Amino acid sequence: MIGAVISAIARWAEHLRFPRLLLLTAALFVADLAIPDFIPFVDEILLALATIILGRMRRPGKAAPP
């Protein structure tokens, strides 16, 4: 059940552009620090969002590996 919710959030977040994705991740992180466990499994959601952010980062001028 919880895994399905986290997967749905991750699929939705994959379509966000970098600035909004970063703002969403930062807001969830600050909220998690301010109010511990206000959303159950927020740590897993943050991990999924951080993975998406790192996946979208590319160095300019280099071709993607095949």
N, C-alpha and C positions, 0 to 999 in steps of 0.2 A: 504494500500500500504506500508506504513512505517512499520507497524506491521509485514508484511510478510518478509521484509528485515531483521528486527531485529531477527525474528524467524530463518531465514536461517543462519544468522551469529552465533546464539546460537547453532544451530544444528551442524554447522561446527566446532565450538570451543569445543563441547563436546567430540570430538575425539582426541583432543590434549592432550599430557601428561602434567603433572604438571609444570615442569620448563618452557616450551614454553607458556603454558597458562598464567602463572604468568608474564612472560616477555611481552606478548601481552597486558595484562591488564595494566601493569605498563607503557608501552609505550603510550597507548591510554590516560591514566590518565595524564601523563606529557604533552602530546601534547594538551590535553584539557585545562590544566592550562596555557600553554604558549600562545596558540592561542584560545581564547574562541569561541566556536561554529564554529570551522572550518569544522566539520562534523555535519550535523543536527542529532539530537537525539543521540549524542555520550554518553550522560549520561545514557540513557536506555540500550545502548550496554554495558557500563561499569557495570551496575547493573546486567545484565544477566551473564557477565563473572565472576563477583564476586560471584554470586550464584553458578555457576559451580565449581569455585575454592573451595568454602566452602563445597560443596557437595562431592568433591573428598578427602577432608581431613578426615583422620581416625586415631584414636589412635591405635598404634601397640599393639598387644597382647589381644585386646578385640574383641569379636565376634560381628558381626552386629546384631542389634535387628531384630526379625522376622517381 
